[in-house]
Amino acid sequence: MPAIVNNVVNYQSDSPIDLGDLDDVFTALANRHRRDVVLLLALHPASITQLAARVGLTLPAIHRHVRVLEHAHLVRRTKKGRVNLLALERSSLRRLQAWTDQFAPWWGTDAETLDNHLAAARRAAEEAGDAGRKGMDP
C-alpha cells in the first residue's frame, strides 16, 4: 500500500501502529462514561458493580460500555467466582500515545501557530509583490 503524504505528516501505511485498533480506541474514548471507566481503572482494578456505582450507570449500561472498551482492547476482564474484575489494558493506550507523539514536532502554543501562519502569509505576499515589481522594471 502506498504512503499517505501531506504537508504536515509523512505517515507510512506499514507503520507498527495498527490503525484499525486505533479507530476502535478513538471510538471507545469518544464517550464520557467510558473515559471515566478508563480513568478509574488506571488507578486500580474494579468489579463491574463497583464501576457502575462510581460512574453512576445501571448494570446493563455499564456492561454495554465495558464491551466497547474490551473490543478496543482497553480493558481486560477476569472472572473470580461470580465477580467480573476489570483492569486497564495499557498497550492500547501506548499505541494511541505513539500515534499522537508523531505530531509532537508541530505542537506549540496557539499563539506560536498563529504567528507562524501570519509570518508565512507575509513572506508569500512580499514575494508576490517583489515578483510583480520586477516585471515592471525597465
FIMIMAR-223193 format. One line per field, with one value per residue (C-alpha): residue number from 1; x, y, z. Coordinates in steps of 0.05 Angstrom, whole numbers. Example, Ala and Ser with C-alpha at 12.3 -4.5 7.8 and 13.67 -1.06 7.14 Angstrom:
2
resi = (1 2)
u = (246 273)
v = (-90 -21)
w = (156 143)
***
This chain:
138
resi = (1 2 3 4 5 6 7 8 9 10 11 12 13 14 15 16 17 18 19 20 21 22 23 24 25 26 27 28 29 30 31 32 33 34 35 36 37 38 39 40 41 42 43 44 45 46 47 48 49 50 51 52 53 54 55 56 57 58 59 60 61 62 63 64 65 66 67 68 69 70 71 72 73 74 75 76 77 78 79 80 81 82 83 84 85 86 87 88 89 90 91 92 93 94 95 96 97 98 99 100 101 102 103 104 105 106 107 108 109 110 111 112 113 114 115 116 117 118 119 120 121 122 123 124 125 126 127 128 129 130 131 132 133 134 135 136 137 138)
u = (0 29 46 -3 34 13 50 50 57 91 53 73 19 70 76 79 15 -47 -97 -156 -143 -134 -203 -233 -194 -218 -289 -285 -256 -306 -356 -350 -373 -321 -266 -288 -282 -212 -192 -219 -185 -119 -120 -136 -176 -250 -312 -367 -413 -362 -353 -428 -435 -375 -396 -470 -496 -541 -511 -538 -509 -441 -439 -450 -394 -347 -359 -338 -276 -259 -268 -217 -170 -172 -199 -183 -235 -221 -273 -265 -324 -385 -347 -321 -258 -235 -165 -137 -101 -46 -19 -76 -62 11 -6 -50 6 56 8 -2 73 87 54 97 146 88 59 65 21 -38 -1 60 17 -18 47 79 19 19 94 87 30 70 130 86 54 123 149 88 97 171 156 104 152 208 163 153 226 253)
v = (0 69 120 175 241 312 376 361 286 232 172 105 52 -1 34 -11 23 -15 37 -10 -16 59 70 26 63 131 105 77 141 185 172 208 148 103 154 155 79 82 135 93 30 68 76 3 -57 -57 -100 -82 -68 -20 16 23 55 102 124 127 78 17 -52 -62 5 -7 -76 -44 6 -49 -89 -29 -20 -94 -91 -34 -75 -21 -66 -137 -178 -235 -274 -295 -336 -294 -228 -198 -157 -107 -79 -28 -57 -5 -30 4 70 63 54 115 155 131 155 223 231 234 303 330 367 412 424 492 544 572 639 605 571 635 675 623 625 702 704 655 695 759 726 699 768 802 751 761 837 832 788 838 897 861 852 928 947 975)
w = (0 -18 35 52 49 64 82 156 166 125 152 124 120 141 209 270 295 275 251 258 332 337 306 359 414 389 385 455 484 449 505 572 613 580 593 666 669 638 689 747 722 714 789 806 781 798 792 743 801 832 766 755 824 814 744 761 709 713 707 636 614 645 612 544 556 581 518 475 518 512 437 435 479 533 587 608 645 693 729 802 822 805 804 739 754 703 694 646 586 577 510 471 506 490 416 420 452 399 345 376 391 316 316 373 327 305 374 404 433 394 391 361 309 291 290 243 197 194 182 125 95 99 66 10 0 -1 -52 -95 -90 -107 -167 -192 -184 -220 -280 -283 -282 -348)
***
